[in-house]
Amino acid sequence: MGRLAINESSMSRASFPRNHKWGKSTGATILEVLIVLGIITLIASVAAPRVIGYLGRAQTETARLQIQNLTTAVQLFYIDMGRYPTEAEGLAILIQPPPNTDAWNGPYINAAEGLSDPWGRDYLFETAENVNGFSIRSLGRDGHEGGDGEDTDLSS
Protein backbone atom coordinates (compact mmCIF):
# COMPACT_ATOMS: atom_id res chain seq x y z
CA MET A 1 0.00 0.00 0.00
CA GLY A 2 1.31 3.32 -0.94
CA ARG A 3 1.23 6.30 1.29
CA LEU A 4 -0.13 9.58 0.11
CA ALA A 5 2.32 12.31 0.86
CA ILE A 6 0.90 15.78 1.32
CA ASN A 7 3.24 18.66 1.10
CA GLU A 8 2.07 21.43 3.44
CA SER A 9 3.81 24.16 1.55
CA SER A 10 2.15 23.20 -1.75
CA MET A 11 -1.35 23.34 -0.19
CA SER A 12 -0.88 26.71 1.39
CA ARG A 13 0.57 28.26 -1.76
CA ALA A 14 -2.23 26.95 -3.94
CA SER A 15 -5.00 28.11 -1.65
CA PHE A 16 -3.61 31.17 0.10
CA PRO A 17 -0.73 32.93 -1.57
CA ARG A 18 1.61 34.55 0.92
CA ASN A 19 2.48 37.50 -1.24
CA HIS A 20 -1.11 38.67 -1.75
CA LYS A 21 -1.41 42.44 -1.90
CA TRP A 22 -4.39 44.17 -0.41
CA GLY A 23 -5.75 46.75 -2.76
CA LYS A 24 -8.78 48.92 -3.41
CA SER A 25 -10.92 46.02 -4.62
CA THR A 26 -10.39 43.79 -1.58
CA GLY A 27 -12.77 43.80 1.39
CA ALA A 28 -16.14 45.50 1.74
CA THR A 29 -16.72 49.18 1.30
CA ILE A 30 -18.50 51.23 3.93
CA LEU A 31 -21.44 51.57 1.54
CA GLU A 32 -21.83 47.78 1.29
CA VAL A 33 -21.70 47.46 5.09
CA LEU A 34 -24.35 50.18 5.48
CA ILE A 35 -26.62 48.49 2.94
CA VAL A 36 -26.36 45.16 4.80
CA LEU A 37 -27.08 46.89 8.14
CA GLY A 38 -30.06 48.63 6.57
CA ILE A 39 -31.48 45.33 5.34
CA ILE A 40 -31.01 43.74 8.78
CA THR A 41 -32.73 46.72 10.43
CA LEU A 42 -35.64 46.49 7.98
CA ILE A 43 -36.13 42.79 8.67
CA ALA A 44 -35.95 43.35 12.44
CA SER A 45 -38.48 46.19 12.31
CA VAL A 46 -40.97 43.98 10.48
CA ALA A 47 -40.40 40.86 12.59
CA ALA A 48 -40.21 42.42 16.10
CA PRO A 49 -43.89 43.48 16.40
CA ARG A 50 -45.05 40.01 15.38
CA VAL A 51 -42.79 38.34 17.93
CA ILE A 52 -44.04 40.69 20.67
CA GLY A 53 -47.65 39.94 19.64
CA TYR A 54 -47.01 36.21 19.89
CA LEU A 55 -45.53 36.70 23.37
CA GLY A 56 -48.62 38.61 24.53
CA ARG A 57 -50.99 35.96 23.19
CA ALA A 58 -48.86 33.25 24.81
CA GLN A 59 -49.17 34.94 28.21
CA THR A 60 -52.95 35.21 27.85
CA GLU A 61 -53.20 31.56 26.83
CA THR A 62 -50.95 30.56 29.75
CA ALA A 63 -53.25 32.40 32.17
CA ARG A 64 -56.28 30.66 30.67
CA LEU A 65 -54.64 27.23 31.12
CA GLN A 66 -53.53 28.04 34.67
CA ILE A 67 -57.08 29.05 35.58
CA GLN A 68 -58.32 25.70 34.26
CA ASN A 69 -55.70 23.87 36.35
CA LEU A 70 -56.59 25.87 39.46
CA THR A 71 -60.29 25.14 38.90
CA THR A 72 -59.51 21.43 38.79
CA ALA A 73 -57.39 21.73 41.95
CA VAL A 74 -60.22 23.51 43.80
CA GLN A 75 -62.64 20.78 42.72
CA LEU A 76 -60.25 18.12 44.08
CA PHE A 77 -60.10 20.11 47.31
CA TYR A 78 -63.91 20.04 47.40
CA ILE A 79 -63.96 16.26 46.92
CA ASP A 80 -61.54 15.76 49.83
CA MET A 81 -62.85 18.41 52.23
CA GLY A 82 -66.56 18.51 51.34
CA ARG A 83 -66.43 22.29 50.91
CA TYR A 84 -64.82 24.96 48.75
CA PRO A 85 -62.10 27.19 50.16
CA THR A 86 -63.33 30.36 51.80
CA GLU A 87 -62.33 33.74 50.38
CA ALA A 88 -60.19 34.25 53.49
CA GLU A 89 -58.32 30.99 52.83
CA GLY A 90 -58.02 31.75 49.14
CA LEU A 91 -56.04 29.59 46.75
CA ALA A 92 -53.14 29.24 49.22
CA ILE A 93 -55.15 26.44 50.85
CA LEU A 94 -54.29 24.31 47.80
CA ILE A 95 -50.66 24.24 48.96
CA GLN A 96 -50.85 24.28 52.76
CA PRO A 97 -53.39 22.28 54.76
CA PRO A 98 -55.94 24.03 56.95
CA PRO A 99 -55.42 23.52 60.67
CA ASN A 100 -57.05 20.60 62.48
CA THR A 101 -58.04 18.46 59.51
CA ASP A 102 -57.16 14.98 58.32
CA ALA A 103 -59.22 15.04 55.11
CA TRP A 104 -56.80 17.33 53.23
CA ASN A 105 -54.90 15.25 50.64
CA GLY A 106 -52.88 18.03 49.04
CA PRO A 107 -50.93 19.79 47.90
CA TYR A 108 -53.27 20.14 44.95
CA ILE A 109 -50.83 22.13 42.82
CA ASN A 110 -47.08 21.63 42.47
CA ALA A 111 -45.73 25.05 43.45
CA ALA A 112 -46.77 28.40 44.85
CA GLU A 113 -45.77 30.02 41.54
CA GLY A 114 -48.93 28.48 40.08
CA LEU A 115 -50.99 30.88 42.21
CA SER A 116 -49.72 33.90 40.22
CA ASP A 117 -50.72 34.87 36.71
CA PRO A 118 -48.11 35.37 33.94
CA TRP A 119 -47.99 39.10 34.78
CA GLY A 120 -46.92 38.43 38.39
CA ARG A 121 -50.22 39.13 40.17
CA ASP A 122 -52.06 36.61 42.33
CA TYR A 123 -55.17 35.03 40.86
CA LEU A 124 -58.36 36.33 42.47
CA PHE A 125 -60.49 33.71 44.22
CA GLU A 126 -64.11 34.51 45.03
CA THR A 127 -67.00 32.41 46.20
CA ALA A 128 -69.87 32.75 43.75
CA GLU A 129 -73.35 31.48 43.08
CA ASN A 130 -72.43 29.98 39.73
CA VAL A 131 -72.17 26.38 38.57
CA ASN A 132 -68.80 25.85 40.31
CA GLY A 133 -69.59 27.74 43.53
CA PHE A 134 -66.44 29.81 43.06
CA SER A 135 -64.65 31.99 40.55
CA ILE A 136 -60.94 32.28 39.75
CA ARG A 137 -59.97 35.42 37.85
CA SER A 138 -57.03 37.28 36.38
CA LEU A 139 -57.32 40.93 35.43
CA GLY A 140 -55.07 40.47 32.41
CA ARG A 141 -51.94 42.38 31.48
CA ASP A 142 -53.16 45.79 32.67
CA GLY A 143 -54.34 44.58 36.11
CA HIS A 144 -57.62 46.54 35.86
CA GLU A 145 -61.22 45.48 35.35
CA GLY A 146 -62.26 45.20 31.70
CA GLY A 147 -60.06 45.55 28.68
CA ASP A 148 -59.54 43.98 25.28
CA GLY A 149 -56.88 41.77 23.75
CA GLU A 150 -54.07 41.09 26.20
CA ASP A 151 -55.78 43.33 28.78
CA THR A 152 -58.98 41.27 28.82
CA ASP A 153 -60.08 39.73 32.12
CA LEU A 154 -60.00 35.94 32.32
CA SER A 155 -62.13 33.83 34.65
CA SER A 156 -63.19 30.26 35.31
N, CA, C and O of each residue as an XYZ file, in Angstrom:
624
protein
N       0.841     -1.177      0.000
C       0.000      0.000      0.000
C       0.878      1.229      0.000
O       1.836      1.353      0.763
N       0.524      2.096     -0.855
C       1.307      3.319     -0.940
C       0.778      4.371     -0.002
O      -0.405      4.393      0.338
N       1.651      5.220      0.399
C       1.230      6.304      1.289
C       1.089      7.570      0.464
O       1.875      7.835     -0.446
N       0.101      8.320      0.791
C      -0.127      9.581      0.110
C       0.614     10.662      0.868
O       0.333     10.926      2.037
N       1.529     11.261      0.213
C       2.320     12.312      0.857
C       1.711     13.659      0.510
O       1.480     13.970     -0.659
N       1.458     14.444      1.527
C       0.900     15.778      1.321
C       1.959     16.774      1.742
O       2.482     16.738      2.855
N       2.244     17.636      0.842
C       3.239     18.660      1.101
C       2.511     19.907      1.603
O       1.717     20.497      0.870
N       2.771     20.302      2.818
C       2.072     21.431      3.442
C       2.321     22.723      2.682
O       1.412     23.537      2.522
N       3.493     22.908      2.234
C       3.815     24.161      1.545
C       3.090     24.261      0.212
O       2.743     25.364     -0.210
N       2.847     23.130     -0.469
C       2.155     23.200     -1.751
C       0.675     23.511     -1.554
O       0.078     24.175     -2.402
N       0.060     23.046     -0.449
C      -1.347     23.344     -0.187
C      -1.537     24.809      0.156
O      -2.468     25.448     -0.336
N      -0.687     25.333      0.973
C      -0.882     26.712      1.391
C      -0.628     27.682      0.249
O      -1.280     28.723      0.173
N       0.294     27.367     -0.629
C       0.570     28.262     -1.758
C      -0.548     28.226     -2.773
O      -0.863     29.245     -3.388
N      -1.159     27.054     -2.959
C      -2.228     26.955     -3.942
C      -3.488     27.664     -3.454
O      -4.188     28.308     -4.236
N      -3.766     27.543     -2.182
C      -4.995     28.105     -1.653
C      -4.840     29.549     -1.206
O      -5.691     30.384     -1.514
N      -3.790     29.852     -0.499
C      -3.612     31.166      0.100
C      -2.207     31.691     -0.206
O      -1.261     31.409      0.530
N      -2.079     32.426     -1.254
C      -0.731     32.927     -1.573
C      -0.240     33.879     -0.492
O      -0.986     34.716      0.015
N       1.041     33.726     -0.155
C       1.613     34.547      0.916
C       1.903     35.975      0.471
O       1.939     36.889      1.295
N       2.099     36.159     -0.761
C       2.479     37.496     -1.237
C       1.290     38.263     -1.793
O       1.454     39.108     -2.673
N       0.090     37.977     -1.287
C      -1.109     38.671     -1.747
C      -1.064     40.127     -1.304
O      -0.723     40.425     -0.159
N      -1.401     41.005     -2.188
C      -1.412     42.438     -1.903
C      -2.852     42.906     -1.727
O      -3.720     42.634     -2.557
N      -3.077     43.598     -0.655
C      -4.386     44.173     -0.406
C      -4.496     45.464     -1.199
O      -3.633     46.339     -1.128
N      -5.570     45.555     -1.945
C      -5.747     46.749     -2.763
C      -7.126     47.346     -2.574
O      -7.838     47.011     -1.627
N      -7.501     48.242     -3.492
C      -8.784     48.924     -3.406
C      -9.968     47.977     -3.603
O     -11.047     48.243     -3.072
N      -9.808     46.921     -4.321
C     -10.920     46.023     -4.624
C     -11.080     44.892     -3.606
O     -11.982     44.067     -3.749
N     -10.234     44.838     -2.594
C     -10.386     43.793     -1.577
C     -11.188     44.317     -0.399
O     -11.114     45.497     -0.056
N     -11.974     43.404      0.233
C     -12.770     43.796      1.391
C     -14.075     44.443      0.978
O     -14.383     44.547     -0.209
N     -14.844     44.880      1.975
C     -16.139     45.499      1.742
C     -16.020     47.000      1.957
O     -15.312     47.465      2.851
N     -16.718     47.736      1.130
C     -16.720     49.183      1.297
C     -17.699     49.558      2.394
O     -18.550     48.752      2.770
N     -17.589     50.741      2.895
C     -18.501     51.226      3.931
C     -19.932     51.268      3.411
O     -20.869     51.044      4.177
N     -20.115     51.547      2.142
C     -21.438     51.569      1.541
C     -22.074     50.178      1.572
O     -23.257     50.047      1.885
N     -21.307     49.152      1.253
C     -21.826     47.784      1.289
C     -22.210     47.383      2.712
O     -23.235     46.733      2.920
N     -21.398     47.765      3.683
C     -21.703     47.463      5.085
C     -22.979     48.177      5.509
O     -23.819     47.581      6.182
N     -23.140     49.434      5.133
C     -24.349     50.184      5.477
C     -25.592     49.585      4.827
O     -26.656     49.561      5.445
N     -25.477     49.111      3.615
C     -26.621     48.485      2.938
C     -27.038     47.215      3.683
O     -28.227     46.985      3.905
N     -26.054     46.387      4.068
C     -26.359     45.162      4.804
C     -27.004     45.500      6.152
O     -27.982     44.860      6.537
N     -26.479     46.483      6.869
C     -27.077     46.891      8.144
C     -28.493     47.417      7.946
O     -29.368     47.166      8.774
N     -28.722     48.136      6.868
C     -30.064     48.634      6.566
C     -31.049     47.506      6.319
O     -32.192     47.565      6.773
N     -30.615     46.485      5.607
C     -31.478     45.333      5.340
C     -31.792     44.594      6.635
O     -32.936     44.197      6.857
N     -30.795     44.406      7.490
C     -31.009     43.735      8.777
C     -31.986     44.533      9.637
O     -32.869     43.954     10.270
N     -31.834     45.862      9.665
C     -32.734     46.717     10.432
C     -34.161     46.625      9.901
O     -35.111     46.576     10.682
N     -34.315     46.600      8.597
C     -35.640     46.494      7.983
C     -36.313     45.177      8.365
O     -37.493     45.157      8.713
N     -35.572     44.094      8.301
C     -36.129     42.791      8.670
C     -36.517     42.779     10.151
O     -37.583     42.282     10.512
N     -35.655     43.322     10.998
C     -35.946     43.351     12.442
C     -37.172     44.206     12.741
O     -37.971     43.850     13.607
N     -37.334     45.318     12.048
C     -38.478     46.195     12.314
C     -39.792     45.559     11.876
O     -40.842     45.882     12.432
N     -39.757     44.676     10.905
C     -40.967     43.978     10.475
C     -41.252     42.792     11.392
O     -42.409     42.530     11.719
N     -40.220     42.080     11.807
C     -40.401     40.860     12.592
C     -40.681     41.133     14.070
O     -41.443     40.388     14.685
N     -40.097     42.164     14.654
C     -40.211     42.421     16.095
C     -41.660     42.575     16.572
O     -42.017     41.951     17.571
N     -42.513     43.368     15.917
C     -43.894     43.484     16.403
C     -44.642     42.152     16.401
O     -45.451     41.899     17.293
N     -44.384     41.309     15.419
C     -45.052     40.011     15.377
C     -44.595     39.127     16.531
O     -45.408     38.435     17.143
N     -43.310     39.148     16.827
C     -42.792     38.342     17.934
C     -43.380     38.826     19.250
O     -43.758     38.010     20.090
N     -43.465     40.133     19.444
C     -44.042     40.688     20.671
C     -45.524     40.326     20.776
O     -46.015     40.034     21.866
N     -46.238     40.342     19.647
C     -47.646     39.942     19.639
C     -47.823     38.486     20.029
O     -48.741     38.144     20.774
N     -46.943     37.627     19.525
C     -47.006     36.208     19.894
C     -46.758     36.035     21.386
O     -47.410     35.210     22.026
N     -45.832     36.793     21.947
C     -45.531     36.703     23.370
C     -46.754     37.096     24.201
O     -47.078     36.430     25.184
N     -47.426     38.169     23.810
C     -48.625     38.610     24.528
C     -49.736     37.577     24.481
O     -50.380     37.307     25.495
N     -49.963     36.999     23.311
C     -50.988     35.963     23.194
C     -50.601     34.722     23.996
O     -51.466     34.058     24.567
N     -49.320     34.411     24.042
C     -48.861     33.248     24.808
C     -49.116     33.455     26.302
O     -49.501     32.516     26.999
N     -48.905     34.664     26.794
C     -49.172     34.939     28.214
C     -50.660     34.810     28.524
O     -51.033     34.256     29.558
N     -51.505     35.314     27.641
C     -52.947     35.212     27.849
C     -53.384     33.751     27.834
O     -54.193     33.336     28.664
N     -52.858     32.980     26.906
C     -53.205     31.561     26.834
C     -52.679     30.798     28.058
O     -53.341     29.887     28.555
N     -51.496     31.172     28.538
C     -50.949     30.559     29.746
C     -51.859     30.825     30.933
O     -52.129     29.921     31.724
N     -52.335     32.055     31.067
C     -53.253     32.397     32.166
C     -54.537     31.580     32.066
O     -55.049     31.094     33.075
N     -55.052     31.433     30.859
C     -56.284     30.662     30.666
C     -56.072     29.200     31.108
O     -56.931     28.620     31.771
N     -54.933     28.619     30.737
C     -54.644     27.233     31.125
C     -54.415     27.102     32.633
O     -54.838     26.120     33.244
N     -53.748     28.086     33.226
C     -53.529     28.043     34.673
C     -54.848     28.138     35.429
O     -55.025     27.472     36.450
N     -55.763     28.947     34.947
C     -57.077     29.053     35.584
C     -57.807     27.717     35.510
O     -58.458     27.313     36.474
N     -57.705     27.028     34.378
C     -58.325     25.696     34.262
C     -57.703     24.721     35.268
O     -58.417     23.953     35.914
N     -56.376     24.754     35.398
C     -55.701     23.870     36.350
C     -56.093     24.194     37.790
O     -56.313     23.287     38.592
N     -56.182     25.478     38.117
C     -56.590     25.869     39.464
C     -58.035     25.464     39.745
O     -58.360     25.062     40.862
N     -58.898     25.567     38.743
C     -60.290     25.142     38.899
C     -60.350     23.654     39.225
O     -61.102     23.237     40.106
N     -59.564     22.863     38.520
C     -59.509     21.429     38.792
C     -58.979     21.164     40.202
O     -59.492     20.294     40.905
N     -57.959     21.907     40.611
C     -57.393     21.729     41.948
C     -58.417     22.077     43.030
O     -58.500     21.389     44.047
N     -59.189     23.132     42.817
C     -60.225     23.507     43.795
C     -61.306     22.433     43.848
O     -61.826     22.137     44.924
N     -61.650     21.851     42.716
C     -62.645     20.776     42.719
C     -62.132     19.542     43.451
O     -62.900     18.871     44.141
N     -60.836     19.232     43.309
C     -60.250     18.124     44.080
C     -60.276     18.431     45.578
O     -60.542     17.552     46.398
N     -60.000     19.677     45.918
C     -60.097     20.108     47.314
C     -61.515     19.870     47.831
O     -61.703     19.374     48.942
N     -62.504     20.224     47.021
C     -63.912     20.038     47.400
C     -64.226     18.564     47.638
O     -64.919     18.220     48.596
N     -63.718     17.699     46.770
C     -63.965     16.262     46.921
C     -63.393     15.760     48.249
O     -64.031     14.976     48.952
N     -62.186     16.220     48.584
C     -61.543     15.761     49.825
C     -62.166     16.388     51.072
O     -62.394     15.695     52.064
N     -62.438     17.673     51.029
C     -62.847     18.414     52.228
C     -64.363     18.556     52.377
O     -64.853     18.840     53.470
N     -65.116     18.360     51.276
C     -66.563     18.515     51.344
C     -67.007     19.968     51.306
O     -68.172     20.265     51.568
N     -66.106     20.862     50.988
C     -66.431     22.294     50.906
C     -65.402     22.969     49.986
O     -64.325     22.435     49.721
N     -65.774     24.150     49.518
C     -64.823     24.960     48.750
C     -64.002     25.812     49.718
O     -64.430     26.041     50.849
N     -62.856     26.274     49.300
C     -62.098     27.191     50.159
C     -62.906     28.462     50.396
O     -63.701     28.869     49.549
N     -62.699     29.077     51.538
C     -63.334     30.362     51.803
C     -62.502     31.449     51.118
O     -61.356     31.217     50.733
N     -63.089     32.627     50.973
C     -62.328     33.736     50.385
C     -61.144     34.104     51.263
O     -60.101     34.524     50.762
N     -61.302     33.948     52.577
C     -60.193     34.249     53.490
C     -59.040     33.265     53.292
O     -57.873     33.652     53.344
N     -59.372     31.993     53.066
C     -58.320     30.991     52.828
C     -57.690     31.195     51.458
O     -56.478     31.058     51.293
N     -58.516     31.519     50.490
C     -58.023     31.750     49.143
C     -57.417     30.503     48.519
O     -57.643     29.385     48.981
N     -56.648     30.714     47.466
C     -56.039     29.593     46.755
C     -54.825     29.026     47.472
O     -54.359     27.940     47.128
N     -54.307     29.739     48.461
C     -53.145     29.238     49.216
C     -53.462     27.931     49.921
O     -52.557     27.158     50.233
N     -54.739     27.678     50.175
C     -55.150     26.441     50.847
C     -54.854     25.216     49.977
O     -54.847     24.090     50.474
N     -54.612     25.431     48.692
C     -54.290     24.315     47.802
C     -52.865     23.812     48.021
O     -52.508     22.725     47.567
N     -52.056     24.605     48.718
C     -50.660     24.237     48.963
C     -50.431     23.825     50.409
O     -49.715     22.861     50.680
N     -51.039     24.556     51.337
C     -50.851     24.275     52.765
C     -52.170     23.841     53.375
O     -53.207     24.447     53.106
N     -52.143     22.796     54.195
C     -53.394     22.283     54.760
C     -53.989     23.238     55.787
O     -53.262     23.954     56.475
N     -55.308     23.245     55.884
C     -55.940     24.033     56.945
C     -55.661     23.371     58.294
O     -55.416     22.165     58.347
N     -55.694     24.125     59.359
C     -55.423     23.525     60.673
C     -56.521     22.546     61.085
O     -57.682     22.694     60.705
N     -56.132     21.555     61.862
C     -57.054     20.597     62.477
C     -57.910     19.834     61.472
O     -59.129     19.757     61.626
N     -57.290     19.281     60.462
C     -58.039     18.460     59.511
C     -57.187     17.291     59.035
O     -55.978     17.417     58.844
N     -57.842     16.158     58.849
C     -57.165     14.982     58.318
C     -57.605     14.680     56.896
O     -56.994     13.847     56.226
N     -58.648     15.338     56.427
C     -59.215     15.044     55.114
C     -58.408     15.649     53.969
O     -58.546     15.225     52.822
N     -57.574     16.629     54.269
C     -56.798     17.331     53.229
C     -55.785     16.369     52.640
O     -54.975     15.808     53.377
N     -55.807     16.161     51.319
C     -54.897     15.247     50.643
C     -53.982     15.969     49.661
O     -53.545     15.389     48.668
N     -53.700     17.219     49.938
C     -52.876     18.026     49.036
C     -51.401     17.785     49.220
O     -51.023     16.844     49.918
N     -50.568     18.578     48.636
C     -50.929     19.790     47.899
C     -51.600     19.467     46.555
O     -51.311     18.452     45.921
N     -52.485     20.348     46.156
C     -53.271     20.141     44.953
C     -52.639     20.778     43.717
O     -53.060     20.506     42.593
N     -51.644     21.614     43.922
C     -50.831     22.127     42.824
C     -49.370     21.957     43.220
O     -49.050     21.840     44.403
N     -48.488     21.945     42.228
C     -47.076     21.626     42.472
C     -46.302     22.712     43.202
O     -45.477     22.402     44.061
N     -46.550     23.978     42.881
C     -45.726     25.047     43.449
C     -46.553     26.303     43.654
O     -47.580     26.505     43.007
N     -46.086     27.141     44.565
C     -46.774     28.404     44.853
C     -46.769     29.343     43.655
O     -47.625     30.222     43.559
N     -45.812     29.171     42.735
C     -45.769     30.022     41.542
C     -47.035     29.855     40.693
O     -47.397     30.751     39.931
N     -47.701     28.713     40.827
C     -48.930     28.477     40.083
C     -50.094     29.313     40.567
O     -51.149     29.327     39.932
N     -49.924     30.017     41.685
C     -50.986     30.881     42.207
C     -50.909     32.298     41.653
O     -51.758     33.133     41.964
N     -49.889     32.576     40.826
C     -49.725     33.903     40.221
C     -49.923     33.816     38.722
O     -49.543     32.831     38.090
N     -50.521     34.855     38.155
C     -50.718     34.868     36.709
C     -49.403     35.215     35.994
O     -48.429     35.576     36.655
N     -49.358     35.112     34.671
C     -48.113     35.374     33.939
C     -47.588     36.803     34.089
O     -46.438     37.075     33.746
N     -48.410     37.708     34.593
C     -47.992     39.099     34.777
C     -47.540     39.362     36.208
O     -47.261     40.507     36.565
N     -47.464     38.315     37.035
C     -46.919     38.431     38.387
C     -47.913     38.780     39.476
O     -47.512     39.009     40.617
N     -49.206     38.827     39.156
C     -50.216     39.129     40.171
C     -50.934     37.845     40.581
O     -51.110     36.934     39.772
N     -51.345     37.783     41.841
C     -52.064     36.606     42.328
C     -53.417     36.493     41.627
O     -54.066     37.495     41.329
N     -53.820     35.263     41.374
C     -55.174     35.034     40.859
C     -56.175     35.405     41.944
O     -55.910     35.212     43.131
N     -57.310     35.928     41.543
C     -58.363     36.326     42.470
C     -59.318     35.153     42.658
O     -59.817     34.586     41.686
N     -59.567     34.796     43.909
C     -60.493     33.707     44.224
C     -61.690     34.302     44.940
O     -61.540     35.018     45.930
N     -62.887     34.002     44.433
C     -64.111     34.514     45.027
C     -65.148     33.402     45.070
O     -65.285     32.632     44.120
N     -65.874     33.325     46.170
C     -67.004     32.408     46.197
C     -68.107     33.050     45.366
O     -68.275     34.270     45.367
N     -68.850     32.213     44.661
C     -69.868     32.748     43.749
C     -71.037     31.779     43.687
O     -70.918     30.602     44.026
N     -72.141     32.297     43.256
C     -73.350     31.482     43.084
C     -73.457     31.040     41.630
O     -74.507     31.193     41.006
N     -72.368     30.491     41.091
C     -72.429     29.977     39.732
C     -72.364     28.450     39.778
O     -72.486     27.856     40.849
N     -72.178     27.834     38.655
C     -72.172     26.376     38.571
C     -71.101     25.778     39.475
O     -71.350     24.772     40.139
N     -69.911     26.380     39.511
C     -68.805     25.849     40.306
C     -68.926     26.189     41.791
O     -68.426     25.436     42.626
N     -69.563     27.281     42.138
C     -69.591     27.738     43.527
C     -68.423     28.653     43.848
O     -68.283     29.096     44.987
N     -67.592     28.939     42.874
C     -66.440     29.814     43.059
C     -66.030     30.388     41.704
O     -66.481     29.938     40.650
N     -65.181     31.372     41.766
C     -64.652     31.990     40.548
C     -63.163     32.272     40.749
O     -62.757     32.774     41.797
N     -62.366     31.951     39.755
C     -60.939     32.276     39.747
C     -60.724     33.227     38.592
O     -61.097     32.933     37.456
N     -60.112     34.387     38.886
C     -59.968     35.418     37.853
C     -58.557     35.980     37.783
O     -57.808     35.973     38.760
N     -58.222     36.464     36.597
C     -57.030     37.278     36.377
C     -57.493     38.541     35.670
O     -58.363     38.489     34.800
N     -56.917     39.664     36.040
C     -57.319     40.931     35.428
C     -56.523     41.244     34.164
O     -56.581     42.365     33.660
N     -55.796     40.284     33.657
C     -55.067     40.470     32.408
C     -53.797     41.284     32.587
O     -53.353     41.541     33.706
N     -53.230     41.677     31.472
C     -51.942     42.376     31.479
C     -51.994     43.697     32.219
O     -51.046     44.043     32.924
N     -53.097     44.454     32.074
C     -53.160     45.788     32.670
C     -53.483     45.772     34.160
O     -53.239     46.766     34.843
N     -54.025     44.668     34.686
C     -54.339     44.576     36.112
C     -55.574     45.349     36.524
O     -55.793     45.554     37.718
N     -56.397     45.789     35.565
C     -57.615     46.543     35.857
C     -58.814     45.825     35.265
O     -58.690     45.071     34.300
N     -59.978     46.068     35.855
C     -61.216     45.478     35.349
C     -61.429     45.876     33.893
O     -61.125     47.000     33.492
N     -61.959     44.931     33.102
C     -62.262     45.199     31.703
C     -61.015     45.154     30.834
O     -59.931     44.796     31.296
N     -61.179     45.513     29.602
C     -60.064     45.548     28.676
C     -60.286     44.596     27.504
O     -61.152     43.721     27.531
N     -59.471     44.803     26.484
C     -59.542     43.985     25.278
C     -58.175     43.397     24.973
O     -57.159     43.875     25.479
N     -58.152     42.364     24.149
C     -56.876     41.770     23.747
C     -56.140     41.185     24.925
O     -56.690     40.383     25.679
N     -54.887     41.590     25.085
C     -54.069     41.094     26.202
C     -54.535     41.625     27.544
O     -54.208     41.049     28.582
N     -55.290     42.713     27.543
C     -55.783     43.326     28.778
C     -57.123     42.748     29.235
O     -57.646     43.150     30.274
N     -57.675     41.821     28.479
C     -58.977     41.265     28.823
C     -58.905     40.458     30.121
O     -57.892     39.826     30.422
N     -59.993     40.493     30.875
C     -60.085     39.731     32.116
C     -60.385     38.275     31.775
O     -61.150     37.988     30.854
N     -59.781     37.368     32.519
C     -60.001     35.940     32.319
C     -60.605     35.366     33.590
O     -60.225     35.767     34.691
N     -61.538     34.435     33.453
C     -62.126     33.826     34.646
C     -62.548     32.398     34.357
O     -62.678     31.979     33.207
N     -62.759     31.664     35.447
C     -63.185     30.259     35.313
C     -64.650     30.183     34.999
O     -65.193     29.088     34.850
